[in-house]
Each structure stands twice: as C-alpha cells, then as structure tokens.
Amino acid sequence: MNTEISTRLSATPRGARLARRLTAHQLDTWGHPYDSEVSHTAQQVVAELAANAVTHGRVPGRDFELRLRLTPEDTVRVEVSDARHDRRLRYVTDPDADNGRGLILVSLLAQAWGVTERSVGKTVWAEIPLKEPQSAPPPANARASAGTSPPCPRTPAPAD
C-alpha cells in the first residue's frame, strides 16, 4: 500500500478546494471512509492550511504542494508548502476580525503541528490521529432510572 501522496495544486481557491477533496479521497483509499471523524478532521485541517497557502503564501506563478503521509504512529501527517517565506504565521488578535482563526482550528484539531522553513518558502504540517475517538458508553443505570427499557427491535416482544 502506498503510504504517501504528494501533489502540486494551483495557488487559487480552486486549488484549495481540490486539496480538501483529494484528502478525503486518499483517506478513503487508506480505509477511512468519507463520513468518518478522521476524514472530516483531516479535511478541515487541509482546508485551513490550503486556504492560508492560497491567501497568505501565494507567489504569482507558483503552486502550493499538498503531501499526505501515513506514519507508523497511527497518524496522518498533512503538509502544505508554499513559496512564501517572508510572512510569519499569526493568530487573530482582533476579536472582531473576519479572518485569522484558521491556525486556532488547526491547533485544536491536530495532535501536533508546526512550521518547517525551506530553501524556498515554508511547510506547515499537522499530525492527526487515525484512531476514532472512543465514545463513552451510557451509564449502566441510565435505562433503569428512566423506567422500563424498550424491547430490542430484533427480539420479538414476549407473548402475554
């Protein structure tokens, strides 16, 4: 199984949308369906990083690169590289601003993220765990305290 893909996309809103769709497709190929939590999280992270690359890292005539890699630690590493190195990453400072919250989302969704400088430009990366979060089972007495439990739909009701 191929554990890494890399592609260059145009530094346009269309390229950012394609990055998100390619992420969903590749995760599905790796066994994480489109509607899984892992897929939704990875798509959101890629959307934020690609939007930043297109909006703030764009250099006319240069593309951005998307790389997805499965790691032995059961994570998917997302890397988005752009050709601009003169702009530092910033968080929103104005609470009334219309933008600037993408990196806050990335920091909340990823288990780790960072920036690697390159000879031309930078790479912003994030690592997302591939394990689905475990949902807490309902308390043992949840049904008992609510009264009688409804019959299981697969089991016929007892005869009177």
HUBELPE-V777019 format. One record per pair of residues at least 6 apart in sequence whose ideal C-beta (glycine too) atoms are under 8 Angstrom apart, sorted by sequence separation. I is the first residue (numbers start at 1). J is the second residue. If there is no record, write none. Layout:
BEGIN
i:I j:J
i:I j:J
END
This chain:
BEGIN
i:9 j:15
i:28 j:34
i:32 j:38
i:33 j:39
i:58 j:64
i:70 j:76
i:71 j:77
i:94 j:100
i:107 j:113
i:116 j:122
i:143 j:149
i:151 j:157
i:9 j:16
i:27 j:34
i:32 j:39
i:57 j:64
i:69 j:76
i:70 j:77
i:92 j:99
i:93 j:100
i:106 j:113
i:115 j:122
i:116 j:123
i:68 j:76
i:69 j:77
i:92 j:100
i:115 j:123
i:9 j:18
i:27 j:36
i:68 j:77
i:91 j:100
i:92 j:101
i:115 j:124
i:116 j:125
i:9 j:19
i:24 j:34
i:32 j:42
i:54 j:64
i:67 j:77
i:68 j:78
i:69 j:79
i:90 j:100
i:114 j:124
i:115 j:125
i:27 j:38
i:28 j:39
i:53 j:64
i:67 j:78
i:68 j:79
i:113 j:124
i:114 j:125
i:27 j:39
i:66 j:78
i:67 j:79
i:91 j:103
i:92 j:104
i:113 j:125
i:66 j:79
i:67 j:80
i:90 j:103
i:91 j:104
i:113 j:126
i:50 j:64
i:65 j:79
i:66 j:80
i:67 j:81
i:89 j:103
i:112 j:126
i:113 j:127
i:7 j:22
i:24 j:39
i:27 j:42
i:65 j:80
i:112 j:127
i:23 j:39
i:50 j:66
i:64 j:80
i:65 j:81
i:110 j:126
i:111 j:127
i:5 j:22
i:64 j:81
i:65 j:82
i:109 j:126
i:110 j:127
i:111 j:128
i:24 j:42
i:64 j:82
i:110 j:128
i:111 j:129
i:23 j:42
i:24 j:43
i:64 j:83
i:109 j:128
i:23 j:43
i:46 j:66
i:62 j:82
i:106 j:126
i:5 j:26
i:62 j:83
i:20 j:43
i:23 j:46
i:59 j:82
i:58 j:82
i:59 j:83
i:57 j:82
i:59 j:84
i:20 j:46
i:42 j:68
i:57 j:83
i:58 j:84
i:89 j:115
i:19 j:46
i:20 j:47
i:53 j:80
i:57 j:84
i:19 j:47
i:52 j:80
i:53 j:81
i:56 j:84
i:1 j:30
i:49 j:78
i:53 j:82
i:20 j:50
i:50 j:80
i:57 j:87
i:16 j:47
i:19 j:50
i:49 j:80
i:56 j:87
i:46 j:78
i:78 j:110
i:85 j:117
i:45 j:78
i:85 j:118
i:16 j:50
i:42 j:76
i:46 j:80
i:15 j:50
i:16 j:51
i:85 j:120
i:89 j:124
i:42 j:78
i:75 j:111
i:85 j:121
i:16 j:53
i:52 j:89
i:81 j:118
i:83 j:120
i:84 j:121
i:85 j:122
i:16 j:54
i:38 j:76
i:83 j:121
i:84 j:122
i:15 j:54
i:82 j:121
i:30 j:70
i:81 j:121
i:82 j:122
i:9 j:50
i:13 j:54
i:27 j:68
i:81 j:122
i:11 j:53
i:12 j:54
i:26 j:68
i:81 j:123
i:11 j:54
i:23 j:66
i:80 j:123
i:81 j:124
i:22 j:66
i:79 j:123
i:80 j:124
i:19 j:64
i:23 j:68
i:79 j:124
i:80 j:125
i:11 j:57
i:30 j:76
i:79 j:125
i:11 j:58
i:19 j:66
i:78 j:125
i:11 j:59
i:15 j:63
i:77 j:125
i:78 j:126
i:15 j:64
i:27 j:76
i:77 j:126
i:78 j:127
i:52 j:102
i:77 j:127
i:78 j:128
i:11 j:62
i:51 j:102
i:52 j:103
i:76 j:127
i:11 j:63
i:75 j:127
i:76 j:128
i:10 j:63
i:11 j:64
i:49 j:102
i:75 j:128
i:9 j:63
i:48 j:102
i:75 j:129
i:76 j:130
i:8 j:63
i:9 j:64
i:23 j:78
i:48 j:103
i:74 j:129
i:75 j:130
i:8 j:64
i:9 j:65
i:71 j:127
i:74 j:130
i:8 j:65
i:9 j:66
i:48 j:105
i:49 j:106
i:74 j:131
i:7 j:65
i:8 j:66
i:48 j:106
i:6 j:65
i:7 j:66
i:6 j:66
i:45 j:105
i:70 j:130
i:6 j:67
i:19 j:80
i:44 j:105
i:45 j:106
i:5 j:67
i:6 j:68
i:59 j:121
i:4 j:67
i:5 j:68
i:4 j:68
i:5 j:69
i:45 j:109
i:57 j:121
i:4 j:69
i:44 j:109
i:45 j:110
i:57 j:122
i:3 j:69
i:4 j:70
i:3 j:70
i:41 j:109
i:11 j:82
i:53 j:124
i:52 j:124
i:49 j:124
i:49 j:126
i:45 j:126
i:45 j:128
i:42 j:128
i:41 j:128
i:38 j:128
i:38 j:129
i:38 j:130
i:38 j:131
i:38 j:132
i:37 j:132
i:36 j:132
i:37 j:133
i:32 j:130
END
